[in-house]
Amino acid sequence: MRRKPVILLLSAAAVTALAVAIIPGAFDRALKERFVGPEHVFELPDRPAHLTEQLAITKCRETLARDGLDTNAWKLVRDGRTSAPDGTSDLYFARNTKDLNQGKFTVQDETGTRRFVHVELVGDQVKSCVVIPKST
């Protein structure tokens, strides 16, 4: 008689543990599918010392084009809060304060709709993707 409640309790605990392990990952994947475009990887001929704003702008535009967005319609929004590792001020690129080789651009179309383009330098590759803000 005592075995049945114990088995039910253990089964309920196992199902709960499994749900706690699976649901956050599924939720994260669903959010990324809705708001984050595909990651684009650009191979560079040489490994640069750091990600320059100009290289990041070039890859930002290529990323927009690969995602089917008109690069003439989407304009960079001025930021100016950060600088490259060599001290050069960034006009549009907002660098990550913990890793200056990654950051984001804000782009806007004529209707005021905004997107973010995340760009990062990893060795001799530049990786980037378009992110749609939750409220556009």
MITORLO-5876 format. One record per residue: residue in three letters; residue number from 0; x, y, z of N, C-alpha, C in turn. Coordinates in nm, 2 decimals, padded with zeros to 4 digits. Each point is the difference from the previous one (the first is absolute). Last residue first. Layout:
! MITORLO-5876
+------+-----+--------+--------+--------+--------+--------+--------+--------+--------+--------+
| code | pos |    nxx |    nyy |    nzz |   caxx |   cayy |   cazz |    cxx |    cyy |    czz |
+------+-----+--------+--------+--------+--------+--------+--------+--------+--------+--------+
|  ALA | NUM |      X |      Y |      Z |      X |      Y |      Z |      X |      Y |      Z |
...
+------+-----+--------+--------+--------+--------+--------+--------+--------+--------+--------+
//
This chain:
! MITORLO-5876
+------+-----+--------+--------+--------+--------+--------+--------+--------+--------+--------+
| code | pos |    nxx |    nyy |    nzz |   caxx |   cayy |   cazz |    cxx |    cyy |    czz |
+------+-----+--------+--------+--------+--------+--------+--------+--------+--------+--------+
|  THR | 135 |  00.82 |  04.71 | -03.18 |  00.04 |  00.08 | -00.11 | -00.10 |  00.09 | -00.05 |
|  SER | 134 |  00.17 | -00.33 |  00.43 | -00.11 |  00.09 | -00.03 |  00.05 |  00.09 | -00.12 |
|  LYS | 133 |  00.28 | -00.35 |  00.13 | -00.13 | -00.06 |  00.04 | -00.11 |  00.10 | -00.03 |
|  PRO | 132 |  00.44 |  00.01 | -00.31 | -00.04 |  00.03 |  00.14 | -00.13 | -00.05 |  00.03 |
|  ILE | 131 |  00.34 | -00.23 | -00.34 | -00.12 |  00.09 | -00.01 | -00.04 |  00.03 |  00.15 |
|  VAL | 130 |  00.48 | -00.14 | -00.26 | -00.08 | -00.02 |  00.11 | -00.12 |  00.10 | -00.01 |
|  VAL | 129 |  00.42 | -00.24 | -00.32 | -00.10 |  00.11 |  00.01 | -00.09 | -00.04 |  00.12 |
|  CYS | 128 |  00.53 | -00.16 | -00.08 | -00.14 | -00.03 | -00.02 | -00.08 |  00.12 |  00.02 |
|  SER | 127 |  00.56 | -00.21 | -00.05 | -00.10 |  00.11 |  00.01 | -00.14 | -00.06 | -00.02 |
|  LYS | 126 |  00.59 | -00.08 |  00.04 | -00.13 | -00.06 |  00.01 | -00.10 |  00.11 |  00.02 |
|  VAL | 125 |  00.53 | -00.07 | -00.20 | -00.10 |  00.09 |  00.06 | -00.13 | -00.07 | -00.01 |
|  GLN | 124 |  00.54 | -00.19 |  00.02 | -00.14 |  00.00 | -00.05 | -00.07 |  00.12 |  00.06 |
|  ASP | 123 |  00.45 | -00.17 |  00.10 |  00.01 |  00.06 | -00.14 | -00.14 | -00.01 | -00.06 |
|  GLY | 122 |  00.02 |  00.02 |  00.52 |  00.12 | -00.05 | -00.08 |  00.00 |  00.07 | -00.13 |
|  VAL | 121 | -00.41 |  00.12 |  00.18 |  00.05 | -00.12 |  00.07 |  00.12 | -00.06 | -00.08 |
|  LEU | 120 | -00.35 |  00.47 |  00.05 |  00.12 | -00.06 | -00.06 |  00.05 | -00.11 |  00.09 |
|  GLU | 119 | -00.52 |  00.23 | -00.09 |  00.12 | -00.03 |  00.09 |  00.11 | -00.06 | -00.08 |
|  VAL | 118 | -00.53 |  00.26 |  00.00 |  00.12 | -00.03 | -00.08 |  00.11 | -00.03 |  00.10 |
|  HIS | 117 | -00.58 |  00.10 | -00.06 |  00.11 | -00.04 |  00.09 |  00.12 | -00.05 | -00.08 |
|  VAL | 116 | -00.44 |  00.33 | -00.09 |  00.09 | -00.09 | -00.06 |  00.12 | -00.03 |  00.09 |
|  PHE | 115 | -00.55 |  00.19 |  00.03 |  00.14 |  00.00 |  00.05 |  00.08 | -00.10 | -00.08 |
|  ARG | 114 | -00.47 |  00.32 | -00.10 |  00.06 | -00.14 |  00.01 |  00.14 |  00.02 |  00.06 |
|  ARG | 113 | -00.50 |  00.32 | -00.08 |  00.14 | -00.03 |  00.03 |  00.04 | -00.15 |  00.01 |
|  THR | 112 | -00.38 |  00.40 | -00.22 |  00.02 | -00.14 |  00.05 |  00.15 | -00.02 |  00.02 |
|  GLY | 111 | -00.21 |  00.40 | -00.20 |  00.05 |  00.00 |  00.14 |  00.02 | -00.14 |  00.07 |
|  THR | 110 | -00.11 |  00.13 | -00.47 | -00.12 |  00.00 |  00.08 |  00.04 |  00.01 |  00.15 |
|  GLU | 109 |  00.34 | -00.03 | -00.34 | -00.07 |  00.13 | -00.01 | -00.13 |  00.01 |  00.08 |
|  ASP | 108 |  00.38 | -00.34 |  00.17 | -00.05 |  00.03 | -00.13 | -00.08 |  00.13 |  00.00 |
|  GLN | 107 |  00.44 | -00.20 |  00.31 | -00.14 |  00.05 | -00.01 | -00.04 |  00.03 | -00.14 |
|  VAL | 106 |  00.40 | -00.25 |  00.36 | -00.04 |  00.04 | -00.13 | -00.15 |  00.04 |  00.00 |
|  THR | 105 |  00.45 | -00.10 |  00.36 | -00.15 |  00.03 | -00.02 | -00.02 |  00.05 | -00.14 |
|  PHE | 104 |  00.42 | -00.32 |  00.21 | -00.05 |  00.12 | -00.07 | -00.15 |  00.00 |  00.01 |
|  LYS | 103 |  00.40 | -00.26 |  00.32 | -00.12 |  00.01 | -00.08 | -00.02 |  00.13 | -00.07 |
|  GLY | 102 |  00.42 | -00.35 |  00.22 | -00.10 |  00.10 |  00.03 | -00.11 |  00.00 | -00.09 |
|  GLN | 101 |  00.55 | -00.20 |  00.12 | -00.14 | -00.03 | -00.03 | -00.09 |  00.11 |  00.04 |
|  ASN | 100 |  00.47 | -00.02 |  00.08 | -00.01 | -00.06 | -00.13 | -00.14 | -00.05 | -00.04 |
|  LEU |  99 |  00.14 |  00.18 |  00.44 |  00.00 |  00.11 | -00.10 |  00.00 | -00.05 | -00.15 |
|  ASP |  98 | -00.16 | -00.20 |  00.49 |  00.07 | -00.05 | -00.11 | -00.01 |  00.11 | -00.11 |
|  LYS |  97 | -00.19 |  00.10 |  00.41 |  00.09 | -00.11 |  00.05 |  00.08 | -00.06 | -00.11 |
|  THR |  96 | -00.32 |  00.35 | -00.07 |  00.10 |  00.05 |  00.09 |  00.10 | -00.11 |  00.05 |
|  ASN |  95 | -00.26 |  00.04 | -00.48 | -00.02 | -00.07 |  00.12 |  00.11 |  00.05 |  00.10 |
|  ARG |  94 | -00.14 |  00.32 | -00.41 |  00.08 | -00.11 |  00.04 | -00.05 | -00.06 |  00.13 |
|  ALA |  93 | -00.22 |  00.29 | -00.41 |  00.00 |  00.00 |  00.14 |  00.07 | -00.13 |  00.05 |
|  PHE |  92 |  00.01 |  00.32 | -00.47 |  00.01 | -00.13 |  00.06 |  00.00 |  00.02 |  00.15 |
|  TYR |  91 | -00.01 |  00.38 | -00.30 | -00.12 | -00.08 | -00.01 |  00.00 | -00.13 |  00.08 |
|  LEU |  90 |  00.37 |  00.32 | -00.01 | -00.12 |  00.09 | -00.02 | -00.13 | -00.08 |  00.01 |
|  ASP |  89 |  00.51 | -00.06 |  00.24 | -00.10 | -00.06 | -00.09 | -00.12 |  00.09 | -00.02 |
|  SER |  88 |  00.55 |  00.09 |  00.13 | -00.14 |  00.01 |  00.04 | -00.09 | -00.06 | -00.11 |
|  THR |  87 |  00.52 | -00.13 |  00.12 | -00.08 |  00.07 | -00.10 | -00.15 |  00.00 |  00.05 |
|  GLY |  86 |  00.37 | -00.22 |  00.23 | -00.04 |  00.13 |  00.05 | -00.08 |  00.08 | -00.11 |
|  ASP |  85 |  00.17 | -00.47 |  00.00 |  00.11 |  00.09 | -00.03 | -00.04 |  00.14 |  00.04 |
|  PRO |  84 | -00.32 | -00.36 |  00.06 |  00.12 | -00.02 |  00.08 |  00.12 |  00.10 | -00.02 |
|  ALA |  83 | -00.48 |  00.18 | -00.14 |  00.07 | -00.12 | -00.03 |  00.12 | -00.02 |  00.10 |
|  SER |  82 | -00.45 |  00.27 |  00.15 |  00.12 |  00.01 | -00.08 |  00.06 | -00.13 | -00.03 |
|  THR |  81 | -00.53 |  00.23 |  00.15 |  00.12 | -00.08 |  00.02 |  00.11 |  00.03 | -00.09 |
|  ARG |  80 | -00.44 |  00.22 |  00.01 |  00.03 | -00.02 |  00.14 |  00.13 | -00.08 |  00.02 |
|  GLY |  79 | -00.27 |  00.14 | -00.42 |  00.11 |  00.08 |  00.05 |  00.04 | -00.02 |  00.14 |
|  ASP |  78 | -00.39 | -00.07 | -00.38 |  00.01 | -00.04 |  00.14 |  00.11 |  00.08 |  00.08 |
|  ARG |  77 | -00.34 |  00.00 | -00.49 |  00.12 |  00.04 |  00.07 | -00.01 | -00.04 |  00.15 |
|  VAL |  76 | -00.23 | -00.26 | -00.41 | -00.04 |  00.10 |  00.10 |  00.13 |  00.03 |  00.08 |
|  LEU |  75 | -00.09 | -00.21 | -00.52 |  00.07 | -00.01 |  00.13 | -00.05 |  00.12 |  00.09 |
|  LYS |  74 | -00.31 | -00.19 | -00.41 |  00.11 |  00.09 |  00.03 |  00.05 | -00.03 |  00.14 |
|  TRP |  73 | -00.31 | -00.24 | -00.41 |  00.04 | -00.01 |  00.14 |  00.12 |  00.08 |  00.03 |
|  ALA |  72 | -00.17 | -00.03 | -00.45 | -00.11 |  00.04 |  00.08 |  00.03 |  00.00 |  00.15 |
|  ASN |  71 |  00.31 | -00.15 | -00.33 | -00.02 |  00.14 | -00.02 | -00.12 |  00.06 |  00.08 |
|  THR |  70 |  00.12 | -00.47 |  00.00 |  00.10 |  00.08 |  00.07 | -00.01 |  00.15 | -00.02 |
|  ASP |  69 | -00.37 | -00.40 |  00.00 |  00.05 |  00.09 | -00.09 |  00.10 |  00.09 |  00.07 |
|  LEU |  68 | -00.13 | -00.52 |  00.13 | -00.03 |  00.14 |  00.03 |  00.07 |  00.10 | -00.09 |
|  GLY |  67 |  00.04 | -00.50 |  00.04 | -00.10 |  00.05 | -00.09 | -00.05 |  00.14 |  00.03 |
|  ASP |  66 |  00.36 | -00.28 |  00.20 | -00.13 | -00.02 |  00.06 | -00.12 |  00.06 | -00.08 |
|  ARG |  65 |  00.46 |  00.06 | -00.13 | -00.03 | -00.15 |  00.00 | -00.13 | -00.04 |  00.06 |
|  ALA |  64 |  00.13 |  00.46 |  00.01 | -00.02 | -00.05 | -00.14 | -00.03 | -00.15 |  00.00 |
|  LEU |  63 |  00.13 |  00.20 |  00.40 | -00.13 |  00.05 | -00.03 | -00.04 | -00.06 | -00.14 |
|  THR |  62 |  00.44 | -00.09 |  00.14 | -00.10 | -00.08 |  00.07 | -00.14 |  00.04 | -00.03 |
|  GLU |  61 |  00.35 |  00.25 | -00.18 |  00.00 | -00.13 | -00.06 | -00.11 | -00.09 |  00.07 |
|  ARG |  60 |  00.10 |  00.42 |  00.19 | -00.08 |  00.01 | -00.12 | -00.01 | -00.13 | -00.08 |
|  CYS |  59 |  00.26 |  00.00 |  00.39 | -00.14 |  00.03 |  00.04 | -00.08 |  00.01 | -00.13 |
|  LYS |  58 |  00.46 | -00.04 | -00.04 | -00.07 | -00.13 |  00.03 | -00.14 |  00.02 |  00.04 |
|  THR |  57 |  00.26 |  00.38 | -00.08 | -00.01 | -00.07 | -00.12 | -00.07 | -00.14 |  00.02 |
|  ILE |  56 |  00.08 |  00.27 |  00.37 | -00.10 |  00.06 | -00.08 | -00.02 | -00.08 | -00.13 |
|  ALA |  55 |  00.35 | -00.12 |  00.29 | -00.13 | -00.03 |  00.06 | -00.11 |  00.05 | -00.08 |
|  LEU |  54 |  00.44 |  00.12 | -00.12 | -00.03 | -00.14 | -00.03 | -00.13 | -00.04 |  00.06 |
|  GLN |  53 |  00.12 |  00.43 |  00.11 | -00.02 | -00.01 | -00.15 | -00.02 | -00.14 | -00.04 |
|  GLU |  52 |  00.11 |  00.10 |  00.45 | -00.14 |  00.04 | -00.03 | -00.03 | -00.02 | -00.15 |
|  THR |  51 |  00.37 | -00.32 |  00.22 | -00.02 |  00.15 | -00.03 | -00.14 |  00.03 | -00.03 |
|  LEU |  50 |  00.25 | -00.40 |  00.29 | -00.11 |  00.02 | -00.10 | -00.01 |  00.16 | -00.01 |
|  HIS |  49 |  00.48 | -00.24 |  00.10 | -00.13 |  00.03 |  00.07 | -00.10 |  00.03 | -00.11 |
|  ALA |  48 |  00.42 | -00.17 | -00.12 |  00.04 |  00.03 |  00.14 | -00.13 |  00.02 |  00.08 |
|  PRO |  47 | -00.04 | -00.30 | -00.44 |  00.03 |  00.13 |  00.03 |  00.03 |  00.02 |  00.15 |
|  ARG |  46 |  00.07 | -00.42 | -00.36 | -00.06 |  00.03 |  00.13 |  00.04 |  00.15 |  00.04 |
|  ASP |  45 | -00.06 | -00.19 | -00.52 |  00.09 |  00.01 |  00.11 | -00.07 |  00.03 |  00.13 |
|  PRO |  44 | -00.25 | -00.08 | -00.39 |  00.13 | -00.06 | -00.05 |  00.11 |  00.01 |  00.11 |
|  LEU |  43 | -00.53 | -00.07 |  00.12 |  00.09 |  00.11 | -00.04 |  00.13 | -00.06 | -00.05 |
|  GLU |  42 | -00.55 | -00.17 |  00.04 |  00.14 | -00.04 |  00.01 |  00.09 |  00.12 | -00.04 |
|  PHE |  41 | -00.52 | -00.03 |  00.19 |  00.08 |  00.06 | -00.11 |  00.15 | -00.04 |  00.04 |
|  VAL |  40 | -00.54 | -00.15 |  00.14 |  00.14 | -00.01 |  00.03 |  00.08 |  00.04 | -00.12 |
|  HIS |  39 | -00.53 |  00.05 |  00.23 |  00.08 |  00.00 | -00.12 |  00.15 |  00.00 |  00.04 |
|  GLU |  38 | -00.51 | -00.14 |  00.23 |  00.14 |  00.05 |  00.02 |  00.07 | -00.01 | -00.13 |
|  PRO |  37 | -00.55 |  00.07 |  00.04 |  00.11 | -00.10 | -00.01 |  00.14 |  00.07 |  00.02 |
|  GLY |  36 | -00.41 |  00.25 |  00.24 |  00.02 | -00.06 | -00.14 |  00.12 | -00.10 |  00.00 |
|  VAL |  35 | -00.34 |  00.16 |  00.41 |  00.14 |  00.00 | -00.04 |  00.01 | -00.07 | -00.14 |
|  PHE |  34 | -00.42 |  00.04 |  00.25 |  00.06 |  00.13 |  00.01 |  00.14 |  00.01 | -00.06 |
|  ARG |  33 | -00.29 | -00.41 |  00.02 | -00.09 |  00.12 | -00.03 |  00.07 |  00.13 | -00.02 |
|  GLU |  32 |  00.23 | -00.41 |  00.12 | -00.06 | -00.02 | -00.13 | -00.09 |  00.12 | -00.04 |
|  LYS |  31 |  00.18 | -00.01 |  00.44 |  00.11 |  00.03 | -00.10 | -00.06 | -00.02 | -00.14 |
|  LEU |  30 | -00.28 | -00.10 |  00.36 |  00.02 |  00.14 | -00.01 |  00.11 |  00.03 | -00.11 |
|  ALA |  29 | -00.09 | -00.45 |  00.09 | -00.12 |  00.06 | -00.07 |  00.02 |  00.15 | -00.01 |
|  ARG |  28 |  00.33 | -00.25 |  00.23 |  00.00 | -00.03 | -00.14 | -00.11 |  00.07 | -00.08 |
|  ASP |  27 |  00.00 |  00.02 |  00.47 |  00.11 |  00.08 | -00.05 |  00.01 | -00.02 | -00.15 |
|  PHE |  26 | -00.31 | -00.26 |  00.23 | -00.04 |  00.14 |  00.00 |  00.11 |  00.09 | -00.06 |
|  ALA |  25 |  00.10 | -00.45 |  00.07 | -00.10 |  00.01 | -00.11 | -00.05 |  00.14 | -00.01 |
|  GLY |  24 |  00.30 | -00.10 |  00.35 |  00.06 | -00.01 | -00.13 | -00.09 |  00.02 | -00.12 |
|  PRO |  23 | -00.18 | -00.02 |  00.45 |  00.08 |  00.13 | -00.03 |  00.07 | -00.01 | -00.13 |
|  ILE |  22 | -00.25 | -00.39 |  00.13 | -00.08 |  00.11 | -00.04 |  00.08 |  00.13 | -00.02 |
|  ILE |  21 |  00.19 | -00.44 |  00.15 | -00.03 |  00.02 | -00.14 | -00.07 |  00.13 | -00.03 |
|  ALA |  20 |  00.13 | -00.14 |  00.45 |  00.12 | -00.01 | -00.08 | -00.03 |  00.04 | -00.15 |
|  VAL |  19 | -00.35 | -00.03 |  00.33 |  00.09 |  00.11 |  00.03 |  00.12 |  00.01 | -00.09 |
|  ALA |  18 | -00.29 | -00.37 | -00.04 | -00.06 |  00.12 | -00.05 |  00.08 |  00.13 |  00.03 |
|  LEU |  17 |  00.14 | -00.42 |  00.18 |  00.01 |  00.00 | -00.15 | -00.06 |  00.13 | -00.06 |
|  ALA |  16 | -00.06 | -00.07 |  00.46 |  00.14 |  00.03 | -00.03 |  00.03 |  00.00 | -00.15 |
|  THR |  15 | -00.43 | -00.12 |  00.14 |  00.02 |  00.14 |  00.04 |  00.15 |  00.04 | -00.04 |
|  VAL |  14 | -00.13 | -00.45 | -00.04 | -00.06 |  00.08 | -00.10 |  00.02 |  00.14 |  00.02 |
|  ALA |  13 |  00.15 | -00.29 |  00.33 |  00.08 | -00.02 | -00.12 | -00.06 |  00.09 | -00.11 |
|  ALA |  12 | -00.23 | -00.01 |  00.41 |  00.13 |  00.07 |  00.01 |  00.08 | -00.01 | -00.12 |
|  ALA |  11 | -00.39 | -00.25 |  00.02 | -00.04 |  00.14 | -00.01 |  00.13 |  00.09 |  00.01 |
|  SER |  10 |  00.05 | -00.47 |  00.07 | -00.04 |  00.03 | -00.14 | -00.03 |  00.15 | -00.02 |
|  LEU |   9 |  00.08 | -00.15 |  00.44 |  00.12 |  00.00 | -00.08 | -00.02 |  00.03 | -00.15 |
|  LEU |   8 | -00.38 | -00.05 |  00.28 |  00.07 |  00.12 |  00.04 |  00.13 |  00.01 | -00.08 |
|  LEU |   7 | -00.26 | -00.39 | -00.06 | -00.07 |  00.12 | -00.06 |  00.08 |  00.13 |  00.04 |
|  ILE |   6 |  00.15 | -00.39 |  00.20 |  00.03 | -00.01 | -00.15 | -00.07 |  00.12 | -00.07 |
|  VAL |   5 | -00.08 | -00.05 |  00.46 |  00.14 |  00.03 | -00.02 |  00.03 |  00.00 | -00.15 |
|  PRO |   4 | -00.43 | -00.14 |  00.13 |  00.02 |  00.15 |  00.02 |  00.14 |  00.04 | -00.02 |
|  LYS |   3 | -00.08 | -00.47 | -00.03 | -00.07 |  00.07 | -00.11 |  00.01 |  00.16 |  00.02 |
|  ARG |   2 |  00.18 | -00.32 |  00.33 |  00.08 |  00.01 | -00.13 | -00.07 |  00.09 | -00.10 |
|  ARG |   1 | -00.20 | -00.14 |  00.42 |  00.09 |  00.12 |  00.01 |  00.07 |  00.02 | -00.12 |
|  MET |   0 | -00.27 | -00.39 |  00.04 | -00.08 |  00.12 |  00.00 |  00.08 |  00.13 |  00.00 |
+------+-----+--------+--------+--------+--------+--------+--------+--------+--------+--------+
//
